[in-house]
Amino acid sequence: MDGAAELATWEQRLLAAEFLDCRPVWYSSNYVYLARLCAGDEVFAAIYKPRRGETPLWDFPEGTLYRREVAAYRLARLLGWELIPPTVVREGPAGIGSLQLYIDHDPEAHYFVQRERPELWPQLQRLCLFDAIANNADRKGGHCLLDAEGHVWGIDNGLCFNEQYKLRTVIWDWAGEPIPEPLLEDVAALLDALQRRPAADAALRDLISPHELEMVRSRARQLLHRGTFPVPGQARHYPWPLI
């Protein structure tokens, strides 16, 4: 995938495509389906997560995880980081939910393999900062996919944007180190867009609560103020299982 234009094209395909097949992914805690879709002459795969299949959680509002999946994609787009596969809200065979382009990948090349390759570090550092801004409570190693072109994608982003600090991730390799200036510039541009561009604000406002959106701004400001990668907090800061 190359650039914002292609991401936008995939969004339209996901919204317009016809469901041909939908099979459950059995190892998921929620109802998740591997779907086969058709848009014009193109057949492709996607991950479909219907709202009605979400397991209620005590610390996230019920029925909101699918919207958080889409909000994560839109946040990455606002940052200018191609980190999250194209994801949209749409109706499917089991009702309203999120639909995300399936990324073909090697399941054995998870984060703990990727971090041994220095050429991937810039992408992993972006994902680290993204999770800090989104307050990702579940960044497992297996949620970092590596495609055949060496591109890292972050998936399973439903446990993001909580108002309370929830960051749980396996990406602590750069904890406390200075954030490269280009990444700080991207975070500053995000904050400026959310404050000055109504369209940027609206991209998230229809998916998460006003207070959750304000906390996105707050976490971005904190990163800019500190200028360093996040460090583990006092609460549990690793997800389980790790992969």
C-alpha positions in Angstrom: 0.0 0.0 0.0 1.4 3.4 -1.0 0.1 6.6 0.4 -3.0 8.3 1.5 -4.8 8.0 -1.8 -4.5 4.2 -1.8 -5.8 4.1 1.8 -8.8 6.2 0.8 -9.4 3.9 -2.2 -9.5 0.9 0.1 -11.9 2.6 2.4 -14.3 3.0 -0.5 -13.9 -0.6 -1.5 -14.6 -1.8 2.0 -17.8 0.4 2.2 -19.1 -0.7 -1.2 -18.0 -4.4 -1.4 -20.4 -7.3 -1.3 -19.9 -10.0 1.3 -19.3 -13.3 -0.4 -18.4 -15.4 2.6 -17.9 -14.9 6.4 -16.1 -17.4 8.6 -15.5 -17.1 12.3 -12.0 -16.7 13.7 -12.2 -19.1 16.6 -9.2 -17.9 18.7 -10.7 -14.5 19.4 -12.4 -13.4 22.7 -15.1 -11.6 20.7 -17.0 -12.6 17.6 -14.6 -12.0 14.7 -15.0 -13.1 11.1 -12.6 -13.5 8.2 -14.7 -12.2 5.3 -14.3 -12.6 1.6 -15.7 -9.6 -0.3 -16.1 -8.5 -3.9 -15.9 -4.9 -5.2 -16.2 -4.8 -9.0 -13.9 -7.4 -10.4 -11.7 -7.5 -7.2 -12.1 -10.2 -4.5 -10.3 -9.5 -1.2 -10.3 -10.5 2.4 -11.2 -8.4 5.5 -11.7 -8.8 9.2 -15.3 -8.1 10.3 -16.1 -7.4 13.9 -19.8 -6.9 14.6 -21.0 -4.9 17.5 -23.3 -7.7 18.7 -20.4 -10.0 19.1 -18.5 -7.9 21.5 -17.9 -9.3 25.0 -19.0 -6.7 27.6 -16.0 -5.2 29.6 -16.2 -3.5 33.0 -13.9 -0.7 31.9 -15.1 0.1 28.4 -18.6 1.3 27.4 -20.6 -1.6 26.0 -20.9 -1.8 22.3 -18.2 0.7 21.4 -15.2 -1.5 20.5 -15.9 -1.6 16.8 -16.0 2.2 16.7 -12.7 2.4 18.5 -11.2 0.1 15.8 -12.2 2.7 13.2 -11.1 5.7 15.4 -7.6 4.1 15.7 -7.4 4.0 11.9 -8.6 7.6 11.6 -6.1 8.7 14.2 -3.2 7.1 12.3 -4.4 8.9 9.1 -4.4 12.2 11.0 -0.9 11.6 12.1 0.1 10.7 8.5 1.3 7.3 9.7 0.3 4.3 7.6 0.1 2.0 10.7 -3.4 0.7 10.8 -5.0 -1.2 7.9 -8.0 0.6 6.2 -11.0 0.3 8.6 -14.6 1.4 8.2 -17.9 1.2 10.0 -20.5 -0.7 8.0 -23.3 -3.2 8.1 -22.4 -6.9 7.6 -24.1 -10.3 7.9 -24.2 -9.9 11.7 -25.1 -6.2 11.8 -23.2 -3.0 12.3 -19.5 -3.4 13.0 -16.0 -2.6 11.9 -14.5 -3.9 8.6 -10.7 -3.9 8.2 -8.6 -4.9 5.2 -6.9 -8.2 5.9 -3.1 -7.9 5.8 -1.3 -11.0 4.4 1.6 -11.7 6.8 3.8 -14.3 8.4 2.3 -15.0 11.9 5.7 -16.1 13.2 7.2 -12.6 12.4 5.6 -10.9 15.4 6.9 -7.9 17.3 9.6 -9.9 19.2 11.0 -10.9 15.8 10.6 -7.5 14.3 12.5 -5.6 17.0 15.6 -7.6 16.1 15.6 -5.9 12.7 17.0 -2.3 13.0 15.5 -1.3 9.7 12.0 -1.7 11.2 12.7 0.4 14.3 11.3 3.7 12.8 8.0 2.0 12.1 7.9 0.4 15.5 8.7 3.7 17.2 5.8 5.3 15.4 3.6 2.5 16.6 4.9 3.0 20.1 3.9 6.7 20.0 0.6 5.9 18.4 -0.3 3.5 21.2 0.6 6.2 23.8 -1.7 8.8 22.1 -4.5 6.3 21.6 -4.0 4.8 25.1 -3.9 1.3 23.7 -4.6 -1.2 26.5 -3.8 -4.4 24.5 -0.7 -4.1 22.1 0.4 -7.7 22.0 3.3 -8.9 20.0 1.0 -10.7 17.6 -0.9 -7.5 16.9 2.1 -6.2 15.0 1.9 -7.7 11.5 4.8 -7.6 9.0 3.7 -7.8 5.3 5.8 -9.1 2.4 7.1 -5.6 1.6 8.5 -5.0 5.1 5.6 -2.8 6.3 4.5 -3.0 9.9 0.7 -2.8 10.6 -1.0 -2.6 14.0 -4.3 -4.5 14.4 -6.8 -5.3 17.1 -7.2 -1.7 18.3 -10.6 -2.0 20.0 -9.2 -1.4 23.5 -8.1 2.2 22.8 -9.2 5.7 23.8 -10.2 5.0 27.4 -10.4 8.1 29.5 -8.3 6.5 32.2 -4.6 5.6 31.7 -4.6 2.1 30.3 -1.4 1.7 28.2 -0.5 -1.9 28.1 2.0 -2.8 25.4 5.0 -4.9 24.6 6.8 -1.9 22.9 9.0 -0.5 25.7 12.3 -0.8 23.9 12.8 3.0 23.7 11.3 3.9 27.1 12.7 7.2 28.3 14.8 7.9 25.1 14.4 11.1 23.1 11.7 11.0 20.4 13.2 11.8 17.0 12.3 15.3 15.9 10.3 14.2 12.7 8.0 12.2 14.9 7.5 15.1 17.3 6.6 17.2 14.3 4.0 14.7 13.3 2.5 14.7 16.8 2.5 18.6 16.8 0.7 18.6 13.5 -1.9 16.2 14.8 -2.6 18.5 17.8 -2.8 21.5 15.6 -5.2 19.7 13.2 -7.5 18.7 16.1 -7.5 22.2 17.4 -7.9 24.2 14.2 -9.5 21.9 11.6 -13.1 21.0 12.2 -12.9 18.0 9.8 -10.0 16.5 11.7 -11.9 16.8 15.0 -15.0 15.4 13.4 -13.1 12.3 12.1 -12.9 11.2 15.7 -15.7 12.9 17.4 -18.4 10.7 15.8 -16.6 7.5 17.1 -15.4 8.3 20.7 -16.8 10.5 23.5 -15.9 14.2 23.8 -13.9 13.5 27.0 -12.1 10.7 25.3 -11.2 13.0 22.4 -9.9 15.6 24.8 -7.7 13.0 26.4 -6.2 12.2 23.0 -5.2 15.9 22.8 -3.9 15.8 26.4 -1.7 12.7 25.7 -0.3 14.3 22.5 0.5 17.4 24.5 2.3 15.4 27.2 4.5 13.6 24.6 5.4 17.0 23.1 6.2 18.4 26.5 8.4 15.5 27.6 10.0 14.8 24.3 10.7 11.2 25.3 9.2 7.8 24.6 6.7 6.7 27.3 7.9 4.7 30.3 5.9 1.9 32.1 3.5 3.2 34.7 2.9 1.7 38.2 -0.1 -0.3 37.0 0.1 -3.5 34.9 1.8 -2.3 31.7 2.2 -5.5 29.7 -0.7 -7.2 28.0 -1.3 -11.0 28.5 -0.5 -13.1 26.7 2.4 -11.2 25.3 1.8 -12.6 21.8 
